[in-house]
Amino acid sequence: MLIVGISVILFIFYNCYEQIINIRGRRYARSREVAVKSVKENAQARARWLAAKDAIRKRAIEMSRSFSRRNIVLTNEKRFATSGQKDIEASYPPIQEIEESYQDGFEGSNPETENKDKKKKKLKTKHIRTDTQIFRYAYSQLEKEKAQQQHNRDHTFSGVISMAMDNETRRRPMVEIAFRDLTVTLKQKKKHLLRSVTGQILPGRITALMGPSGAGKTTLLSALAGKTVGCSITGLILINGKVESISSYKKVVGFVPQDDVVHGNLTVEENIWFSANCRLSADLPKADKVLVVERVIESLGLQPVRDSLVGTVEKRGISGGQRKRVNVGLELVMEPSLLFLDEPTSGLDSSSSQLLLRALRREALEGVNICMVVHQPSYSLFNMFDDLILLAKGGLTVYHGAVRDVEDYFANLDINVPDRINPPDYFIDVLEGMVKLNSSSGVTYEELPLRWMLHKGYPIPADMQKNISRVDVPAVYADSGNQENSVEQLSFWGEVWQNLKYKIEAQCELIRNNFMKSKDLSKRRTPCILLQYKHFLGRMAKQRLREARIQAIDYLILLLAGACLGVIAKSSDESFGAPGYTYTIIATSLLCKIAALRTFSLDKLQYRRERASGISSLAHFIAKDTIDHFNTLIKPLVYLSMFYFFSNPRSYFLDNYIVLLCLVYCVTGIAYALAIFLEPGPSQLCSVLLPVVLTLVSTQPKDSQFIKILTRLCYPSWALEAFIVSNAKSYYGVWLIQRCGALLKSGYNLHQWNLCISLLMVAGAACRALAFIGMLTLQKK
């Protein structure tokens, strides 16, 4: 009966809850469709109204002109003019009345209109409660933005800039980055990744970072974003003209990695919504959050797949191009002021790339500073950028300026782009040395970085100063004080010590960056830890429910293990069921550890990205642990429902359940630590070996003091003692002497049951604390 009851409850829970989520999703989509239909009807009505308004105005102008042409006396002119005006008013309703009647009808679906009366605006915003009203507000704003964009296509450049700089539409702080003589060097190998790079990236502009492979494009992007580890950085990085840390603006800085780091078992909309809930301003109303999310989904062309799972390696989801756009949408939805993108167009076709660039262009018009690494853009895509940073191999700058001037600059060096050749591809081929340059000009591709430094008057590194004589430019810009550090030859043990020192320094740098909080200059108040915990809890619940088959397999294996071990190890009165409990400790520890490894080992990359963006690690850890408490409560019940009734011990079911519950809690914490500190392969191996080895150590005869101390340090000894003591307490009468002798021989005490339970719980909590510290300190190099 217990087995049937547990199975029915789990079956109902998994299936009914999934049905509830699906029904809620359908109602949500239905509200969105109703709002879209209503907004489209209003937009069409507005277009018809504008056409009628224009016709009325034209008719009124024509009639007024016809009246003015009459050559009559002034009094008759006035009389005819007034009578004509009355005829017009009789024939056509006044324009003001039409506007007012239209605004009343149109604003019924748009509560936050541009009304100057604050009282009316407050009353209207109170009606934004249902999903349909919120979606109607969001889509009406999107329709207005589309109409405004259509109207502003013919504006001049200054008109567009003034529109973008309007304080009523821009709520983001401006972030300008300038870098001077920036050099990035690997500490261990003394290898330069970037050398003497100088320039700036400005708000409201899209900067393309290009160059051949190994030129340091990603390194420059990581250095500006503050993500370099194990490297020494010299030079200056100025933020808004001041020497500040980029982590001070972490809440308004977005970084799109090259790999598509998204949650595959969530839908497109759920991924974007989670980023919006945790990274947007906490005081932003829900209607405005919906507007931001819908704007991002609409601009990236993700409407057809918004309810589709992103997909994983095992389970097919959306296409690679759509996944790439979701990767970008996670950063766009938080309304950044500074956005870094590492090859966002790789794997996208031309149309998808232009769709992405148009979305980024719209962000740039709102004052966002955008810098992106681009690989082989088309000519139409290349012209959509504002600025270009072109790097050569070795991390040297070849060009940094406006895109429209790059061909003129290279033409002055007698490097002309041939007809029907894409300029960016040709420039990269030149930097690779694959194009033979004009020998009459005397320019080689190795001299291009030097010519740029001399052209801009930047300091010249010492090893490049000997080549200045070859260039027909005075060497007044040479910086004799910049000497190259020579790499000294070390012995074998010297290199070992140096490598160890560099690893320790890199780890200390990681810990310092993780635990030292810099002052927040972003002026954005994100949700607190409790609200983020709530969002994490909802996300984890959806992910686990979509993994219901894996959970069911875990429960089925536990049922089979409980039945087999209960039949094999019958509870004997002489040993108080010690063999069966020993097998129980090994089986439950092994199965629960392997299952708990999935909690933190499958989404390490996603966690690192979310943590780098400022999302709380504590909320992330506690939410996962909270969801795992469901398995901690259910798995002992599932196992004992078979083992207890097959082995038939004398102890109560509740006592066995409490001990096994504490054991599962303890081994789950150990699994967390293994998953965080080790890679997936070694962590699985340790999860298998630890229960077996520690249980064998715990069951050894305690002949020496060392064995006793070692046994007391193993968690299986605490669980085994609690099982045996709870079973021994049920023996009375003639079994008292046998009980006392067996417990004395094993070294167990009837009064230490509470102590064993407490030790298991403390060990589980300590392992969780250790795992959380490791999650904060350990990071991908």
Summary of the structure (lengths in Angstrom):
residues: 781
radius of gyration: 35.2
end to end distance: 53.5
largest distance: 135.3
contacts: 2394
relative contact order: 0.07
helix: 62%
strand: 8%
